[in-house]
Amino acid sequence: MDFRPIAEYEFDGYINVLSHVFAWDPKPEEVELERKQIELDRTVGAFDGDTIVGTGANLTFEMTVPGGSLPAGGVTAIGVLPSHRRRGILSEMMRRLLDDSRDHEEPLSILWASEASIYGRYGFGVTTRSARREIARSHAKIDGDRPPAVRLIDKDEALQVFPEIYENVRRRFPGMIARTPGKWEVDLADLESWRDGYTANRFALYDAGDGPAGYARYRIKERWEAGQPKSELLVAEVVAGDDSAYRDLWRFLFGVDLIETVKLRGRPTREPLDHMLADPRRLTTSIHEGIWLRILDVERALAGRRYRIDGSLVIEVVGPDDVAGRYLLEGGPDGADCRRTDKTPDIAVPVKELGMAYLGAFDFATMAHAGVVDGDQTAIRRADLMFSWHEPTWCTVGF
Ligand SMILES: CC(C)(COP(=O)(O)OP(=O)(O)OC[C@H]1O[C@@H](n2cnc3c(N)ncnc32)[C@H](O)[C@@H]1OP(=O)(O)O)[C@@H](O)C(=O)NCCC(=O)NCCS
């Protein structure tokens, strides 16, 4: 078995693997989009003779961390043909992809996992959480004394105005990923095969006179029953730069006629909407995992975020050789420093669990009760006070 990057002329072989492992019959326009977002020099192919039997790739990203933003390699397109599974091909590809991230000086590696059982062994842990919500429109009324300052725009205008709004908002929420122009093109491509019976994307822009400050992207699935409108409105994205934009966008979405149910996808686990409805219990919620994170460079990762309170902590990172060791973290709301030390550790954390606590989505105390994190209660409490953050984790970008 040979492992090397996939060349341009071998791209069909790459698509062939993905089509087998994801039960996907690719359409030409889907192949074209895949080619647009993939960085061939950051791919890895497993070759059995001339045939590609395994694929993986890194995408170059920048991810928001509490109080900052860091380079992150986005692992994607992981697949091994069913004829070649469980021979160690994924493990070799992951070793190469994590090395590739280190070569690109990315302290973080991130991914969306198809199954929760795959990536823990490589040091990845869930680092953002995501809420799916649903409400009957009859219970979704939000009062207001004037019509929402929202207008509908087309895709070309959306591609022009959304990026600036998104870029400002994404810096607030740990886990958000910066979208490049190419990523915008892919995310708004809106191929027929992606719609699952819903309409094409509808784009709504909030502008109260001071320039665009928020947007919503949604689709509708039309349905009638016994002469009654029963359509569904699926909210793909609401990104608001300020509270007025946020309130008006939801007022607009909940005001669309002929809708029976509004479904919200990929929302943060805590948001103002819960306090804007007369009967919030009607807005049902299920919490799901978001993206997974592997810390590759502990010093850069921990120094690259800010902390909720001032404090210092000696952390023993338990795990593979590339990260194992003791680190002295001194940090607070204005910045942080982290370096290797030989001092006695306050807490001992596997790299996977450090990744889970890194953005504030999970706390050390709960992990200590589970027996996966060690340390006395005072140190664990200090660690949680430092690592927690005032905004929830969130990631709306798939890859
Ligand atoms: C997941 C997948 C890439 C694994 O590839 P593979 O080459 O068979 O994996 P490896 O042989 O390198 O397995 C390495 C280890 O992971 C385990 N493993 C691999 N896939 C697993 C899975 N889906 N669930 C649980 N364990 C898994 C193996 O048992 C092995 O464990 P070990 O080290 O204790 O022996 C492959 O099964 C696949 O393509 N699945 C469908 C597509 C998919 O889900 N891709 C991931 C997208 S995020």
The ligand as an ORCA input file, in Angstrom:
! r2SCAN-3c Opt
* xyz 0 1
  C     -14.256      4.792      9.103
  C     -13.301      4.204      8.052
  C     -12.596      5.359      7.335
  C     -12.277      3.333      8.782
  O     -11.237      2.962      7.911
  P     -10.310      1.658      8.180
  O      -9.165      1.734      7.251
  O     -11.175      0.468      8.187
  O      -9.816      1.962      9.668
  P      -8.508      1.308     10.348
  O      -8.352     -0.097      9.851
  O      -7.347      2.213     10.184
  O      -8.996      1.309     11.852
  C      -8.239      1.861     12.899
  C      -8.930      1.536     14.205
  O     -10.210      2.168     14.219
  C     -11.254      1.193     14.409
  N     -12.378      1.650     13.583
  C     -12.347      2.007     12.293
  N     -13.563      2.392     11.890
  C     -14.376      2.274     12.941
  C     -15.764      2.524     13.121
  N     -16.543      2.966     12.116
  N     -16.278      2.311     14.358
  C     -15.497      1.853     15.368
  N     -14.167      1.608     15.242
  C     -13.626      1.805     14.033
  C     -10.653     -0.099     13.924
  O     -11.314     -1.185     14.487
  C      -9.220      0.053     14.385
  O      -9.160     -0.183     15.772
  P      -7.840     -0.766     16.469
  O      -6.759      0.229     16.221
  O      -8.230     -0.914     17.895
  O      -7.580     -2.075     15.753
  C     -14.041      3.327      7.020
  O     -14.702      2.288      7.687
  C     -15.064      4.090      6.187
  O     -14.744      4.562      5.110
  N     -16.312      4.225      6.701
  C     -17.413      4.887      5.957
  C     -17.151      6.365      5.714
  C     -16.949      7.144      6.989
  O     -17.686      7.015      7.942
  N     -15.906      7.995      6.976
  C     -15.600      8.865      8.070
  C     -16.127     10.218      7.743
  S     -15.937     11.353      9.080
*
